[in-house]
Amino acid sequence: MLRTKINKTISQDEGIVLTANHNFFVRAAIVRVARIALAFVIFCGLCGIFTIIFNSVMVRVLASGGAAEVSILYSMGIVFIGAIFFVYFCYEIYDIIKIHKAVTEIEDGILGVD
């Protein structure tokens, strides 16, 4: 049910709880999104560092003929860092969903929504 269609009158105390509940969710969601953005910046920085190291090693290795091993290590490093970022991203999104579910239960209890 859309919250805009609820015509139940609520007390001032319940209104304060609803407002505080909403503000808590918004702050929690903003913090999690900021964490994801910071993790993305760190991920990009690590990818850049890996690329710089890869390029410097490749210059030295090309003469000896071992470029294939270095390329595999570079790819594995990028995939490993990407997997860690993906797991962290999923965890933060799960946390936002979990907080939203708790906040919605409180709102539904106050508003009498099934």
N, C-alpha and C positions, 0 to 999 in steps of 0.2 A: 504494500500500500504506500502510496506517495505521502510523504510527511505534510505536503501542502494541503492535503484533503482532510487532515485531522482537525476537527473543530472542538476538541475537548479543552475545557478551561483548566488551567493548571495554577497551582499556588505560586507565590513568589519564591518560596524555598525550592520548589521543584524546577522553576525557571532558572534559578541560580545553579542548581545541579546540572541542568541541561547545558547551560552556557559553559560551565567549568568543564564538563565532559567533552563538549565540542572543542573547546580551546586546548584541552589535553591532547586530543587526537591530532589536531592540526599541528601543534608543536612537535609531537612525536613523529608525525609523518615528515615534517620538514627536516628534523634531525636525521632521520634515516635516509632521506634523499640527499642531504648534504654529505653524509658518510659515503653513499654510493658515488657521488661526484668526486670526493676526495680519493676514494679507492680507484676510480677510473683515471685520475691524474697520475696516481702512483703507478698504475698499470702501464700507462703510456710512457712514463719516465723509465720504467724498467725495460720496456720494449726498445726504447731509444738507446739505453745503455747496452742492451744485448746487441743491437744493430751496430753500434760503434765498436764494440769488442769484436763482433763477427767480422766487420770490415778490416780491422787492424790485423786480426789473425789470418784472414784470407790473403792479405797481401804477402804475409810471410810464408803461408802454406802453399800457395800456388806454385812456387818454385819447386817444392818437394813432391808435389803430386798427391797430397792427402786432402784435397778439398772436399771430397764426398763425406768424409767423417765429420768435418767441421760443420758442414751444411746440415747434417742430421742432428748434431748436438744443438745447433742454433734453432732448428725447427722444434726439437723436443723442449727446449727452454721456453720458447714462445708459447707452445701449446700448454705447458705446465703452468706458466703464469696466467694464461688465459683461463684455464680450468679453475684455478684458485679464485680468480676474479668472478667467474660465473657462479661458483658455489657461494661466494660471499654475497653476490647480487641476489641470488635466490633466497638466501637466508634473510636478508634485509626486507625483501618483498614479503616473505612469509611473516615476518615480524609485524609489518604494517597491516597485513590482513588479519593477523591474530588480535592486534590492538583494535582494529575496526570492528571486529566481531564482538569484543567485550564492550566497546562503547555503544554499539547498536543494541545489545541486550539491555543495557542500562536505560537507553532512550526508549526502547520498546516497553520496558516495565513502567516507566513514568507515563508514557503516552497511552498505554493500554492497547498497543498494537499486537496482533497475534503473530 
